[in-house]
Amino acid sequence: SDLGLNPGNDGKLIRVPIPALTEDRRKEIVKRLHHVAEDHRVALRNVRRDANEHLKKLLKDKLMSEDEERRALDDVQKLTDGHIAKIDQASKAKEKEILEVK
């Protein structure tokens, strides 16, 4: 992946030298973290979209009342918001951990 690691093979061992954690390297890792977090948010929104489409199909097929559909859509939105908040919280905690110089 896009981590800046260059493995070397000497015939018996594969060596992966890991660069020192300089300030620039830490910022690169944080940037990668933000991309991964955004990918997870997008995936979660796609799941929400699929669930909403499924609920609307149930309403259209008259397997669910409008009130039940509205309640279910609200529940899906609450779940989505909760999980996005968890992703954001984990991302902020990991960013703080990465940028912390020990």
N, C-alpha and C positions, 0 to 999 in steps of 0.2 A: 504494500500500500504506500501511501504518500508520506512516509515517516522519515525519509532521508537516511535510511540504513543501507549499507552496501555490504552484503555478505561475501565472504571469500572462502574458497575451497582449496585446501592444501593436499587433497588426495585422501586423507583420513578423517579430517575434521572440517566442519563448516563453522567459520568464525563470523560473528556479526558484531563489529565494533559499534558501540553506542556512544554518540557524541556527548560531551559534557553538557550539563544543564546551565547554559548561559542565559542571560536575560532574553536575548533574541530567540533562543531555542524554546524557552518557556512560552514566549508569546506565540510562536508557531504552533506549539502543542495546544494552547488555549484556542487559537483560531480553528484548529482541527476539531476541538471539542465543540465549538459553536456549530460547526457544520454537521457533526453527528447528532447533536441535540435537535437541530432544525429538521434533519431527516426523520427523526423519531416523531417530532410534532406533525410533520406532513403525513407520515404513516398513520398516526392516530386520527388525523382529520379524515383520511381516506376510509378508515373503519367507520367513523361517524357517518360519513356520506352513504356508505353501503347500508348501514343500519337504518338510516332515515329513508332511503329508497325502499328497503324491505317493508318498513312500517307503512309507507304510502301505498305500496302494492297491496298490503293486507286491507287497508281502508278501501281501496278501489274494488277489491274482490269481496267487500262487505263481510270480512272475517273479523273486523274490529270496528268499534264505534268511533266517532270523531273525538269524543272525550278521552277515550282510551288512547287514541293515537296522539293527541296533544300531550297527555301525561307521559306517554312513552318517549315522545320527542324531547320533552323537558328533562326526563331522566337520562336520556342519552347525552344531552348537552351538559348536564351536571357531571356525569361521569367523565366526559371529555375534558371539561374544565379542570376537574380534580387531577386527572392524569397529566395534563399539560403543566399544571402547577407543580406536580411531583418532578417532572422532567426539568423544569426551570430551577427548582430547588436543588436537585442533584447536580445540575450543571453549574450553578453558582458555587456550591460547596466544593466541587472538583476544581473549578477555576481558582478559588481561593487557595486550595491545597497545592496546586501546581505553581502558582505565583509566589507562594511562601518560601523564602530563602531560609534554610536551616543552618 
